[in-house]
């Protein structure tokens, strides 16, 4: 089986942050939603998820590095394991010594092995079989990635994810979710052992960029083109927001780069309320200025000279 570090393309001394970055990059590259029908990519995505699931857990990673568990998370037997079972009496090939209070018995059951690995029940009894205090082990946590649109991340929504084992989960994405944020789905991880609860599933959200909006904190930023006439004379224009278009007043004499604020049109905040939408004006000339505009500007420039670069000379 392939080394887990090789699966993620990292070295053994990789930091937790670097490991997470490597996983996110590979998960985006091989995500089934982005490469539908590609069975090789689907298999690679499963390998990447399993590798990150183990290595992102500090204790599991320590045990993997020490050779105590394998790439699947299963226990590796000690080198003395066979000898512990190979010293029985005549006719007994395997032998288990439970301690001073338990006599060795020929043969051994699978639950004996699990008890040795995971911890024997109080009093030396076997786990399961109705014995009080039988072994219980919580299921392992699982990690997945899910891509969503900018608007779903801002406004919230539900999206379905298909797990490597074929199950489907409907994930509720809360309003205001950030790129890289992980959502916890309680009890949706690996199954527990001996009646113990299942682990949890952690869904890392990847927010796709929007062609108009960009997020900074709880505010949404938008570049808004305006005509020369709208900038010079002022105007009331329609502006897109995540909630739909609204009217905005452009003050007369506005320059490119001027920012106008739409309060409460940003990202919902966890404690209530919303950020703002900041609109940066971009004064746009016609694609091909005609002679009338050229003559008008030439005449105006002669009568009203001004220096827009005077502050740059001191740099």
C-alpha positions as CSV (number, residue, x, y, z in Angstrom):
1,X,0.0,0.0,0.0
2,X,1.3,3.5,-0.9
3,X,2.9,5.5,1.9
4,X,0.4,8.2,3.1
5,X,2.9,11.0,2.8
6,X,3.5,10.0,-0.8
7,X,-0.2,10.0,-1.4
8,X,-0.5,13.6,-0.3
9,X,2.8,14.6,-2.0
10,X,4.5,15.8,1.2
11,X,7.5,14.9,3.3
12,X,7.3,13.1,6.6
13,X,8.2,16.3,8.6
14,X,5.4,18.3,7.0
15,X,3.7,20.7,9.4
16,X,-0.1,20.5,10.1
17,X,-0.7,23.7,8.1
18,X,1.3,22.5,5.1
19,X,-0.5,19.1,5.3
20,X,-3.8,20.9,5.2
21,X,-2.8,23.0,2.3
22,X,-1.6,20.0,0.3
23,X,-4.8,18.2,1.0
24,X,-7.0,21.1,0.0
25,X,-5.1,21.5,-3.3
26,X,-5.4,17.8,-4.2
27,X,-9.0,17.6,-3.1
28,X,-9.9,20.5,-5.4
29,X,-8.0,18.9,-8.2
30,X,-9.6,15.4,-8.0
31,X,-13.1,16.3,-6.5
32,X,-15.7,14.1,-8.3
33,X,-18.0,17.1,-8.7
34,X,-15.4,18.8,-10.8
35,X,-14.4,15.7,-12.8
36,X,-17.7,13.8,-13.3
37,X,-17.4,10.3,-14.7
38,X,-13.6,10.2,-14.1
39,X,-13.2,6.9,-12.1
40,X,-9.4,7.4,-11.7
41,X,-10.0,10.8,-10.1
42,X,-12.7,9.4,-7.9
43,X,-10.3,6.7,-6.6
44,X,-7.6,9.3,-6.1
45,X,-10.0,11.5,-4.2
46,X,-10.8,8.6,-1.8
47,X,-7.1,7.9,-1.3
48,X,-6.4,11.5,-0.5
49,X,-9.3,11.8,1.9
50,X,-8.2,8.6,3.8
51,X,-4.6,9.7,4.0
52,X,-5.5,13.2,5.3
53,X,-8.0,11.7,7.8
54,X,-5.3,9.7,9.4
55,X,-2.4,12.1,9.2
56,X,-4.4,15.2,10.4
57,X,-5.0,13.4,13.7
58,X,-1.9,14.0,15.8
59,X,-2.2,10.8,17.8
60,X,-2.9,8.6,14.7
61,X,0.0,10.3,12.9
62,X,2.4,9.6,15.8
63,X,1.3,6.0,15.9
64,X,1.6,5.7,12.1
65,X,5.1,7.1,12.1
66,X,6.0,4.7,14.9
67,X,4.8,1.8,12.9
68,X,2.0,1.0,15.4
69,X,-0.8,1.3,12.8
70,X,-0.8,0.9,9.0
71,X,-2.1,3.1,6.2
72,X,-5.7,2.1,7.0
73,X,-5.4,2.8,10.7
74,X,-5.4,-0.9,11.6
75,X,-3.1,-2.0,14.4
76,X,0.3,-3.5,13.5
77,X,1.2,-6.5,15.7
78,X,4.4,-6.2,17.8
79,X,7.2,-8.5,16.7
80,X,6.6,-10.5,19.9
81,X,3.0,-11.1,18.9
82,X,3.5,-14.6,17.4
83,X,5.7,-15.7,20.2
84,X,3.0,-14.8,22.8
85,X,0.8,-17.4,21.1
86,X,3.4,-20.0,20.1
87,X,4.5,-21.4,23.5
88,X,1.6,-23.7,24.4
89,X,1.9,-27.1,25.8
90,X,1.8,-30.4,23.8
91,X,-0.8,-30.3,21.1
92,X,-1.5,-26.6,21.7
93,X,-0.1,-24.4,19.0
94,X,-1.2,-21.1,20.4
95,X,-1.3,-20.0,24.0
96,X,-2.6,-16.8,25.8
97,X,-1.5,-15.9,29.3
98,X,-4.0,-13.5,30.9
99,X,-2.2,-12.9,34.1
100,X,-1.9,-14.6,37.5
101,X,-5.6,-15.1,37.8
102,X,-6.2,-16.7,34.4
103,X,-4.9,-20.0,33.2
104,X,-3.6,-20.2,29.6
105,X,-5.9,-21.9,27.2
106,X,-5.2,-23.6,23.8
107,X,-6.3,-21.4,20.9
108,X,-7.7,-17.9,21.1
109,X,-10.7,-16.1,19.8
110,X,-10.7,-12.9,17.7
111,X,-12.1,-10.9,20.6
112,X,-9.0,-11.9,22.7
113,X,-6.9,-10.2,20.1
114,X,-9.0,-7.0,20.1
115,X,-9.0,-7.0,23.9
116,X,-5.2,-7.1,23.9
117,X,-5.0,-4.3,21.4
118,X,-7.7,-2.0,22.7
119,X,-7.7,-2.8,26.4
120,X,-9.2,-5.8,28.2
121,X,-12.4,-5.4,30.2
122,X,-12.2,-5.1,34.0
123,X,-11.6,-8.5,35.6
124,X,-10.0,-10.0,32.6
125,X,-13.2,-11.0,30.9
126,X,-13.7,-11.0,27.1
127,X,-15.5,-8.1,25.5
128,X,-18.9,-8.6,24.1
129,X,-21.0,-11.6,24.7
130,X,-23.0,-9.8,27.3
131,X,-20.1,-9.4,29.7
132,X,-20.5,-6.2,31.6
133,X,-18.0,-3.5,30.7
134,X,-17.4,-4.9,27.2
135,X,-15.0,-3.1,25.0
136,X,-16.4,0.1,23.4
137,X,-14.6,2.3,20.9
138,X,-16.0,5.5,19.3
139,X,-16.0,5.5,15.5
140,X,-13.3,7.5,13.7
141,X,-14.0,11.0,12.3
142,X,-14.1,11.4,8.5
143,X,-13.2,14.5,6.5
144,X,-14.6,15.6,3.1
145,X,-14.6,18.7,0.9
146,X,-17.6,20.4,-0.7
147,X,-17.7,23.2,-3.2
148,X,-20.4,25.8,-3.2
149,X,-21.2,29.0,-4.9
150,X,-20.4,32.5,-3.5
151,X,-24.1,33.2,-3.1
152,X,-24.9,30.0,-1.2
153,X,-22.0,30.7,1.2
154,X,-23.3,34.2,1.9
155,X,-27.0,33.5,2.1
156,X,-26.9,29.8,3.2
157,X,-28.5,26.8,1.6
158,X,-28.5,23.0,1.4
159,X,-26.3,21.0,-0.8
160,X,-25.8,17.2,-1.3
161,X,-22.5,15.5,-1.0
162,X,-21.8,11.9,-2.1
163,X,-19.4,10.1,0.2
164,X,-16.7,7.6,-1.0
165,X,-18.8,4.7,0.3
166,X,-21.7,5.7,-1.9
167,X,-23.9,7.3,0.8
168,X,-25.3,10.8,0.2
169,X,-25.6,13.5,2.8
170,X,-27.6,16.7,2.7
171,X,-25.4,19.4,4.1
172,X,-26.8,22.6,5.5
173,X,-24.5,25.5,4.8
174,X,-25.1,28.3,7.3
175,X,-25.4,31.9,6.0
176,X,-22.0,33.6,6.2
177,X,-19.9,30.5,5.7
178,X,-16.3,31.3,4.9
179,X,-13.9,29.6,2.4
180,X,-12.0,26.8,4.2
181,X,-14.5,26.6,7.0
182,X,-15.3,23.1,8.3
183,X,-18.8,22.0,9.2
184,X,-19.4,19.2,11.7
185,X,-22.0,16.5,11.0
186,X,-22.4,14.6,14.3
187,X,-22.6,10.8,14.1
188,X,-21.9,10.7,10.3
189,X,-18.3,9.4,10.5
190,X,-17.1,5.8,10.9
191,X,-19.2,3.3,12.9
192,X,-18.4,2.7,16.6
193,X,-17.4,-0.7,18.0
194,X,-19.2,-2.5,20.8
195,X,-22.2,-0.1,20.8
196,X,-20.1,3.0,21.0
197,X,-21.3,6.1,19.1
198,X,-20.2,6.7,15.5
199,X,-17.6,9.4,14.8
200,X,-18.3,12.7,13.2
201,X,-18.0,13.9,9.6
202,X,-16.2,17.2,9.0
203,X,-17.0,18.9,5.7
204,X,-14.5,21.5,4.5
205,X,-16.3,24.2,2.4
206,X,-14.6,25.6,-0.7
207,X,-16.3,28.8,-1.9
208,X,-16.1,29.4,-5.7
209,X,-15.3,33.0,-6.7
210,X,-18.0,35.3,-8.0
211,X,-17.6,37.2,-11.2
212,X,-18.8,40.5,-9.6
213,X,-18.6,40.2,-5.8
214,X,-15.6,39.6,-3.5
215,X,-15.6,39.2,0.2
216,X,-13.4,40.9,2.8
217,X,-14.4,40.0,6.3
218,X,-18.2,40.6,6.6
219,X,-18.2,43.2,3.8
220,X,-18.8,42.5,0.1
221,X,-16.9,44.6,-2.4
222,X,-18.1,45.5,-5.9
223,X,-16.5,47.5,-8.8
224,X,-19.3,49.5,-10.5
225,X,-18.7,51.0,-14.0
226,X,-20.3,54.5,-14.5
227,X,-20.3,56.7,-17.5
228,X,-18.5,60.0,-17.8
229,X,-21.8,61.9,-17.7
230,X,-23.0,60.0,-14.5
231,X,-19.7,60.7,-12.8
232,X,-19.6,64.4,-13.7
233,X,-23.3,65.3,-13.3
234,X,-24.4,62.7,-10.8
235,X,-27.0,60.0,-11.3
236,X,-29.2,57.3,-9.7
237,X,-28.1,53.9,-11.0
238,X,-29.0,50.2,-10.4
239,X,-26.4,48.2,-8.4
240,X,-26.4,44.4,-8.0
241,X,-26.3,43.0,-4.5
242,X,-26.5,39.4,-3.1
243,X,-30.2,40.1,-2.4
244,X,-31.0,41.6,-5.9
245,X,-30.5,45.0,-7.5
246,X,-31.0,48.3,-5.6
247,X,-30.8,52.0,-6.5
248,X,-27.7,53.9,-5.6
249,X,-27.1,57.7,-5.9
250,X,-23.8,58.6,-7.5
251,X,-22.8,62.1,-6.3
252,X,-21.9,64.7,-9.0
253,X,-18.2,65.0,-9.5
254,X,-17.4,61.4,-8.5
255,X,-14.0,60.1,-9.4
256,X,-12.8,56.6,-10.2
257,X,-12.0,54.8,-7.0
258,X,-14.6,56.6,-4.9
259,X,-16.4,54.2,-2.6
260,X,-20.1,54.3,-1.7
261,X,-21.6,52.2,1.1
262,X,-24.7,50.1,1.1
263,X,-25.4,49.4,4.7
264,X,-26.6,45.9,5.7
265,X,-26.0,44.5,2.2
266,X,-23.0,42.4,3.2
267,X,-22.5,39.0,4.8
268,X,-24.7,37.8,7.8
269,X,-22.7,37.9,11.0
270,X,-22.8,34.9,13.5
271,X,-24.1,37.1,16.3
272,X,-26.7,38.8,14.2
273,X,-26.7,41.7,11.8
274,X,-24.8,42.0,8.5
275,X,-21.8,43.7,7.0
276,X,-22.0,46.3,4.3
277,X,-21.5,46.3,0.5
278,X,-18.8,48.7,-0.6
279,X,-19.2,50.0,-4.2
280,X,-16.0,51.3,-5.9
281,X,-16.8,53.6,-8.9
282,X,-14.9,53.1,-12.2
283,X,-15.4,56.0,-14.6
284,X,-15.6,54.5,-18.1
285,X,-15.1,56.4,-21.4
286,X,-17.0,55.3,-24.5
287,X,-15.2,52.5,-26.5
288,X,-14.6,55.0,-29.3
289,X,-14.9,58.7,-28.2
290,X,-16.5,60.7,-31.1
291,X,-15.4,64.1,-32.4
292,X,-18.0,66.0,-30.3
293,X,-16.6,64.6,-27.0
294,X,-13.0,65.2,-28.1
295,X,-13.8,68.9,-29.0
296,X,-15.7,69.4,-25.8
297,X,-12.9,68.0,-23.6
298,X,-10.2,69.8,-25.6
299,X,-11.9,73.2,-25.1
300,X,-12.6,72.5,-21.4
301,X,-9.0,71.4,-20.7
302,X,-7.6,74.6,-22.2
303,X,-9.8,76.7,-19.9
304,X,-9.5,74.5,-16.7
305,X,-5.9,73.0,-16.5
306,X,-5.2,71.0,-13.4
307,X,-2.4,68.6,-12.3
308,X,-3.5,65.1,-11.1
309,X,0.1,63.9,-10.6
310,X,1.6,66.6,-8.5
311,X,1.8,64.4,-5.4
312,X,3.8,61.8,-7.3
313,X,6.8,64.0,-7.9
314,X,7.8,63.8,-4.2
315,X,8.0,60.0,-4.3
